[in-house]
């Protein structure tokens, strides 16, 4: 019994030192990852740094404050405008109202142009008499708080829901140039 106590006393400084070093190492790693995530957020896209997810400063890190829709229009050779995106051939319809397409769900718009070109090839390839010559890519966006139904918004804010929708031209290109890229 005395020997067991003696061994435990001789081990105590080692365990204390080990625990102290583990605490310092853990705090150092935590601060390094925190600083790296802050620098990455300031300099680049924080979505590319998955550990930054655990160091967000707001309560709802994946809640976007803006809603948007993407719309693509094509101008034909005769000057008529046709809607290319969202296409009537798209099968996926997500969102609360069933009006989101796959292009709308992807927030950064990396595949917006290629999806419109694919829609153009599949839908308007048969229109050889009046082909699409130029494409305009638009985004319509608005604050997410205006997604409430009118009566719920009025109850929440006390005022009528304003129409705060904005449009932005994302890209504009000729079909010949868009097919090459």
Secondary structure, 3 states (H helix, E strand, C coil): CHHHHHHHHHHHHHHHHHHHHHHHHHHHHHHHHHHHHHHHHHHCCHHHCHHHHHHCCCCCCCCCCEEEEEEEEEEECCCCEEEEECCCCCCCCECCCCCECHHHHCCCCCCHHHHHHHHHHHHCCCCCCCCEEEEEEEEEEEEHHHHCCHHHHHHHHCCCCCCCCEEEEEEEEEHHHHHHC
